[in-house]
Amino acid sequence: MEDQIYSFVLRGNLAKVAMDRTQLLNKSHNSQYIDEEIAEHLSIDLLDEGHVIISKKMASVYVAITSFENMVRDFIAKTLSEVNGENWWEKCVSEKIRKKAESRKKEEEKIKWHQQRGDRLLNYTEMGDLNSIIVQNWELFEDYLNTLEWAGQIISTLERSRNVIMHGGELGNRDIERVGTNISCLLYTSPSPRDAHESRM
């Protein structure tokens, strides 16, 4: 009974976190995620209307995938730092991934006039890298995820959809539904370390 109560509370917390992170507390399926003030700066009114309509639709999917991706980063950082301390990056992440992230960060630092993607090196990893980090440290994640293959398949599927959008492509309705199903499946059947830890305190 206690486990059922814990699961119910945890799932409620996860749902709130997901909504807070995307600032969509009053979202609807037909909402368009374009701020009017930002739209003016971007000169969207000068762009082809057909492409804008498609891009608005894909923007909704982008919000979901990007929020999920960053929640996974928080998930990894908290789990590994709790066990390995501040040096978790060096201790738990392969040299290949670390070097790739460090190289990307150095390249961005050369462009002084442009905002960088973040302070931590984890922000310079791809979704595939995040899955690899989980695989490399599975003993620390197995309490939170059903199986290694299950989690990897979800992340891989979402990354594929993410790449389509990021390269100007359009997802079909079935692909969009699959994105939502995969996000819900991971968040509602596996506790996020951040929320799980706080719930246990």
N, C-alpha and C positions, 0 to 999 in steps of 0.2 A: 504493500500500500504506500509506504514511504517513497519507494522508487517511482511509483506512478505520479505522486504529487510533485516530486522533484522534476520529473520529465515534463509535466504540464506547466509548471512555473518556468522552467528553462526554455521551453518552446515559445512561451509568451514573451520572454525577455529577448530571445533571438529575433522574433518578429519585430519588436520595437526597435532593436538596434538596426536592423536592415532598413526600416522606414526612416529612422533618424538620419542615417548616413546618407540617404538620397534626398532628404528634405521633402518627402512626399507623404506627409501624414494625411493629407486629404486627396490622395491620388485617385485617378479613375483610369480606365483602360484607354480612354480617348484623349487623355491630357497630352499637351505638346510642351516639351521641356525646353522652351526657348524664352529666355528673359527678354522682355521688350527693350530694356535699356541696352543690354548686350547686343541685341539684334541691330540696333541703330549703329553701334560702333563697327559691326561686321559688314555693313552695307548689304544685308540680305535682300533688301528690296530690289537690288540691282541684278540679282542672280536669277537664273532660269527657274521659273515657278515649278516646273515638273520635277527638277532635281531637288528643289527645296522641300517639296512635299514628301518625297522618298526619304530624304535625309532627316526630316523631322521624325518620321516613323522609326528610322534606325537610331535616332538619338535616344528614344525611349529604351531600346535594347542596350545601348551603350551605357546608360545610367545604371542598369541592372548589373551588367557584366563588370564594369569598372568598380562599382561598389563591392561586389563579391570578391573581385581580385584583391582589393585593398584589405578586405576583411581577412582573407587568407594570409596576407602578409602579416597583419596584426596577430593572427592565430599562431603563425610560425614563430614570430619574434618573442611572443609572450611565453610560449611553451618551452622554447629552447633556452631563453634567458633565465627562466625560473630554475632550471637544472644546472646550467653551465655559467650563469652570471653574465657580466658585460662582455666577455670574450667569446660568446656563443658563436658569433660569425666565423671567427678563426677556427674554433674547435669543431663546429658541426657542419660547416659548408665546404664542399669540395673545392680544391684549388682552381679547377676549371671554371666553376661558376663565379668564384670570388674574383678571378682575374678578368673575366668578361664584364662583370659589374664595375670593377675598378676602372677598366678601360673606357667604358661608356661614361662614367662620371668625369674622368679626366677630359674626354672629348667635349662634354657639355661645359666644363669649366673654362674652356678656351673661348667660348662665346659669352663674353662678359655682359653683353646687353640683354641677354635672354634669360628668363626665369628657368631655373633648373627643376628637375622633377622631384627633388627631395634631398634631405640631409643624409639619411641612412642608405647604405649600399644596397639594402634589400629592395629599395625602390627602383633600382636599375636592373632587376631581374625580370625575366619573362615568366609567363604562367607555367611553361614547361619546366623552368628552373625551380619554381616553387614546388612542383610535384616531385622533382628530383631531391630536393631538400627533405621533403617528408619521407621519401623512400630511404634516404641515407640515415635517417634518424627514426625509423619506424617504431622502435621500442618506446619512444616518448609520445608517439601519436596514436598508437593502437587502441588506447583507452577512449579515444575521441572519435575514431572513424571505424566503420564496419569492417572493411577489408582494404588492403593495400590496392588491389586491382580495381575495386569499386570506386575508391576516391580518385585514383589516377584516371579512370575512364571519364568521370564527370569533369575533371579539370581539363582533360584533353579535348573533350567535346566543346566545352565553353571557349577554350582557346581558339578552336577552329572557327567558331562563329565570330569571336572577337576580331580575328584577322580579316575576315571578310568585310566587316564594317570598317575597320581601320584603313583598308585599302580602297574605300569608296564603293564597296559592293552592297548588294541588297539581299537580305535574308527573306525567305519565303515564310508564310504563316506557320508551317509545320516546324521550321527551324526555330522560329521565335517561341513557339509553344515548348519546344525541346529545351530551350534556354531556361525558361521559367520552371519547367519540371525538374531540371538538374539542380538549379539553385535551391529550390524548395526541398528537394530530396536530401541534399547535403546538410542544409541548415536545420531541417526539422527532424532528421534522424540521427544527427551527430552533434553533440554539444561543442560549442566554440570554447576553447580553453579560457578565454578571457571571462566569458559569462559563467562557465562552469566553475571556475576558480572562485569568482565572487559569490556564487550561489552556495558554495561549500563553507564559506567563512561565516 
